[in-house]
Amino acid sequence: MIIQAADQQTMARQILGEISGRAADSIIASTQLSDLGLDSLGRLTLAVLLEERTGRPLPDHELLSVRTVDDLERLLTSSERSA
């Protein structure tokens, strides 16, 4: 499945909105995942939803390094290029 960068940005923010209960359009690139209330369970939920929607798992060690929405979007883009 090929997902364009803009679609990945939208998808990432929609998923984060679902998990955090915030409107996706209120989530900006510099938002810290911790500011969205993502704890370890929230990160696990994020990983599962991303795998379901992209069809590819993200390596745990890479997902652990994600601190901001921008980090997540860059990870999704780089994972797409390496697939």
N, CA, C and O of each residue as an XYZ file, in Angstrom:
332
protein
N       0.848     -1.181      0.000
C       0.000      0.000      0.000
C       0.890      1.239      0.000
O       1.729      1.397      0.887
N       0.721      2.096     -0.958
C       1.489      3.343     -1.026
C       0.620      4.467     -0.503
O      -0.474      4.722     -1.005
N       1.133      5.134      0.517
C       0.415      6.245      1.122
C       1.264      7.493      0.931
O       2.424      7.528      1.342
N       0.693      8.506      0.313
C       1.398      9.754      0.083
C       1.691     10.453      1.409
O       0.992     10.238      2.399
N       2.726     11.289      1.420
C       3.142     11.966      2.643
C       2.005     12.763      3.273
O       1.824     12.723      4.490
N       1.238     13.485      2.464
C       0.126     14.283      2.998
C      -0.923     13.379      3.627
O      -1.506     13.719      4.656
N      -1.165     12.222      3.006
C      -2.127     11.268      3.557
C      -1.615     10.688      4.871
O      -2.394     10.456      5.795
N      -0.313     10.454      4.956
C       0.276      9.936      6.189
C       0.143     10.955      7.305
O      -0.134     10.597      8.450
N       0.339     12.220      6.976
C       0.195     13.281      7.967
C      -1.237     13.290      8.485
O      -1.463     13.334      9.694
N      -2.187     13.248      7.586
C      -3.591     13.246      7.974
C      -3.915     12.013      8.801
O      -4.579     12.113      9.832
N      -3.449     10.844      8.353
C      -3.717      9.604      9.065
C      -3.118      9.639     10.464
O      -3.783      9.266     11.431
N      -1.878     10.079     10.581
C      -1.219     10.138     11.880
C      -1.993     11.046     12.834
O      -2.198     10.700     13.997
N      -2.414     12.187     12.348
C      -3.144     13.132     13.204
C      -4.540     12.621     13.539
O      -5.040     12.879     14.635
N      -5.177     11.905     12.621
C      -6.489     11.321     12.914
C      -6.367     10.259     14.006
O      -7.171     10.221     14.937
N      -5.368      9.411     13.883
C      -5.157      8.372     14.896
C      -4.847      9.000     16.243
O      -5.397      8.588     17.265
N      -3.978      9.987     16.251
C      -3.648     10.661     17.508
C      -4.875     11.335     18.108
O      -5.048     11.356     19.327
N      -5.722     11.884     17.248
C      -6.968     12.484     17.725
C      -7.886     11.440     18.338
O      -8.503     11.687     19.374
N      -7.983     10.274     17.707
C      -8.814      9.192     18.245
C      -8.324      8.760     19.622
O      -9.119      8.550     20.538
N      -7.022      8.630     19.754
C      -6.452      8.155     21.011
C      -6.565      9.204     22.112
O      -6.866      8.881     23.261
N      -6.321     10.462     21.750
C      -6.271     11.530     22.752
C      -7.616     12.196     23.020
O      -7.792     12.871     24.035
N      -8.567     12.002     22.101
C      -9.852     12.671     22.252
C      -9.839     14.116     21.778
O     -10.782     14.865     22.033
N      -8.788     14.504     21.098
C      -8.696     15.868     20.551
C      -9.051     15.866     19.073
O      -8.975     14.839     18.399
N      -9.435     17.022     18.590
C      -9.717     17.169     17.155
C      -8.414     17.059     16.384
O      -7.420     17.691     16.741
N      -8.417     16.262     15.333
C      -7.207     16.055     14.538
C      -6.652     17.360     13.999
O      -5.435     17.523     13.907
N      -7.524     18.294     13.639
C      -7.033     19.558     13.076
C      -6.438     20.487     14.131
O      -5.879     21.529     13.788
N      -6.551     20.125     15.402
C      -5.916     20.926     16.454
C      -4.526     20.403     16.805
O      -3.812     21.007     17.605
N      -4.151     19.285     16.206
C      -2.854     18.673     16.478
C      -1.865     19.164     15.427
O      -2.066     18.965     14.229
N      -0.791     19.808     15.891
C       0.204     20.364     14.969
C       1.504     19.567     15.060
O       1.692     18.760     15.971
N       2.380     19.804     14.117
C       3.624     19.038     14.004
C       4.468     19.078     15.275
O       5.091     18.078     15.631
N       4.497     20.199     15.950
C       5.359     20.325     17.128
C       4.728     19.776     18.409
O       5.360     19.800     19.465
N       3.504     19.288     18.329
C       2.840     18.753     19.514
C       3.593     17.536     20.037
O       3.899     16.608     19.288
N       3.881     17.555     21.320
C       4.519     16.419     21.974
C       3.482     15.330     22.199
O       2.352     15.622     22.590
N       3.856     14.072     21.953
C       2.919     12.973     22.201
C       2.517     12.931     23.673
O       1.386     12.569     23.995
N       3.425     13.293     24.558
C       3.100     13.321     25.986
C       2.039     14.379     26.290
O       1.243     14.204     27.212
N       2.018     15.470     25.530
C       0.994     16.503     25.705
C      -0.377     16.014     25.258
O      -1.400     16.576     25.648
N      -0.394     14.963     24.437
C      -1.657     14.362     24.008
C      -2.101     13.270     24.979
O      -3.132     12.628     24.779
N      -1.310     13.069     26.031
C      -1.647     12.073     27.032
C      -1.237     10.662     26.663
O      -1.713      9.703     27.270
N      -0.358     10.516     25.674
C       0.061      9.175     25.275
C       1.068      8.617     26.270
O       2.205      9.082     26.365
N       0.626      7.627     26.994
C       1.501      6.885     27.884
C       1.895      5.603     27.161
O       1.729      5.512     25.945
N       2.409      4.619     27.877
C       2.838      3.390     27.200
C       1.670      2.670     26.541
O       1.832      2.110     25.457
N       0.505      2.671     27.164
C      -0.666      2.045     26.554
C      -1.111      2.826     25.306
O      -1.506      2.226     24.306
N      -1.047      4.144     25.370
C      -1.394      4.971     24.223
C      -0.447      4.738     23.057
O      -0.875      4.728     21.902
N       0.823      4.552     23.345
C       1.802      4.276     22.289
C       1.555      2.897     21.672
O       1.711      2.713     20.465
N       1.173      1.940     22.503
C       0.847      0.615     21.990
C      -0.377      0.688     21.071
O      -0.402      0.077     20.003
N      -1.378      1.436     21.500
C      -2.571      1.640     20.679
C      -2.192      2.315     19.365
O      -2.683      1.933     18.302
N      -1.331      3.305     19.438
C      -0.845      4.001     18.246
C      -0.177      3.012     17.292
O      -0.460      3.019     16.094
N       0.697      2.175     17.811
C       1.412      1.213     16.975
C       0.436      0.249     16.296
O       0.579     -0.047     15.110
N      -0.552     -0.240     17.047
C      -1.525     -1.180     16.489
C      -2.348     -0.514     15.389
O      -2.542     -1.091     14.319
N      -2.829      0.688     15.650
C      -3.642      1.386     14.647
C      -2.828      1.727     13.400
O      -3.337      1.632     12.283
N      -1.589      2.115     13.581
C      -0.740      2.409     12.423
C      -0.511      1.149     11.593
O      -0.553      1.189     10.363
N      -0.267      0.030     12.277
C      -0.063     -1.226     11.545
C      -1.327     -1.616     10.787
O      -1.254     -2.040      9.633
N      -2.479     -1.475     11.426
C      -3.744     -1.814     10.760
C      -3.983     -0.957      9.530
O      -4.438     -1.452      8.500
N      -3.678      0.319      9.638
C      -4.020      1.240      8.550
C      -2.970      1.331      7.455
O      -3.283      1.709      6.326
N      -1.726      0.987      7.777
C      -0.689      1.030      6.749
C      -0.374     -0.359      6.211
O       0.193     -0.499      5.127
N      -0.743     -1.388      6.973
C      -0.425     -2.747      6.566
C       0.996     -3.153      6.878
O       1.433     -4.231      6.474
N       1.733     -2.306      7.598
C       3.127     -2.585      7.954
C       3.378     -2.236      9.408
O       2.957     -1.177      9.874
N       4.057     -3.112     10.129
C       4.424     -2.762     11.499
C       5.579     -1.762     11.502
O       6.405     -1.740     10.590
N       5.616     -0.947     12.536
C       6.759     -0.059     12.721
C       7.636     -0.680     13.796
O       7.121     -1.114     14.826
N       8.945     -0.735     13.587
C       9.828     -1.314     14.595
C       9.692     -0.585     15.933
O       9.649      0.644     15.984
N       9.626     -1.363     17.011
C       9.457     -0.793     18.351
C      10.515      0.246     18.675
O      10.208      1.307     19.217
N      11.765     -0.061     18.341
C      12.842      0.866     18.686
C      12.677      2.207     17.971
O      13.071      3.245     18.503
N      12.103      2.193     16.784
C      11.876      3.453     16.070
C      10.702      4.210     16.671
O      10.764      5.428     16.832
N       9.649      3.503     16.998
C       8.474      4.151     17.577
C       8.794      4.733     18.957
O       8.232      5.757     19.345
N       9.689      4.088     19.689
C      10.075      4.601     21.007
C      10.798      5.941     20.922
O      10.771      6.727     21.870
N      11.446      6.203     19.785
C      12.186      7.459     19.630
C      11.282      8.634     19.249
O      11.731      9.780     19.239
N      10.026      8.359     18.940
C       9.094      9.404     18.514
C       8.666     10.225     19.729
O       8.149      9.686     20.707
N       8.888     11.518     19.651
C       8.500     12.431     20.737
C       7.396     13.402     20.309
O       6.544     13.780     21.113
N       7.423     13.801     19.030
C       6.466     14.788     18.531
C       5.681     14.217     17.355
O       6.023     13.169     16.807
N       4.635     14.922     16.986
C       3.849     14.538     15.812
C       4.740     14.569     14.575
O       4.636     13.696     13.714
N       5.602     15.554     14.483
C       6.524     15.649     13.354
C       7.435     14.425     13.290
O       7.679     13.894     12.206
N       7.939     13.972     14.437
C       8.766     12.762     14.475
C       7.990     11.575     13.905
O       8.526     10.791     13.122
N       6.731     11.450     14.303
C       5.898     10.353     13.839
C       5.693     10.430     12.329
O       5.796      9.420     11.633
N       5.406     11.609     11.833
C       5.178     11.776     10.401
C       6.439     11.472      9.600
O       6.361     10.869      8.530
N       7.607     11.886     10.108
C       8.868     11.572      9.430
C       9.140     10.074      9.449
O       9.642      9.519      8.472
N       8.812      9.420     10.557
C       8.992      7.977     10.652
C       8.110      7.257      9.636
O       8.561      6.321      8.975
N       6.875      7.681      9.511
C       5.971      7.064      8.537
C       6.477      7.261      7.121
O       6.410      6.342      6.305
N       6.979      8.438      6.823
C       7.496      8.736      5.489
C       8.747      7.913      5.203
O       8.890      7.362      4.112
N       9.655      7.825      6.177
C      10.880      7.060      5.952
C      10.585      5.565      5.872
O      11.258      4.846      5.133
N       9.599      5.088      6.615
C       9.225      3.680      6.545
C       8.634      3.361      5.186
O       8.850      2.268      4.661
N       7.900      4.284      4.613
C       7.299      4.077      3.288
C       8.392      3.981      2.233
O       8.313      3.153      1.325
N       9.406      4.821      2.350
C      10.483      4.806      1.374
C      11.302      3.528      1.446
O      11.791      3.040      0.427
N      11.452      2.982      2.652
C      12.271      1.785      2.805
C      11.499      0.502      2.533
O      12.086     -0.579      2.480
N      10.169      0.619      2.359
C       9.353     -0.587      2.117
C       9.446     -1.045      0.678
O       8.824     -2.041      0.306
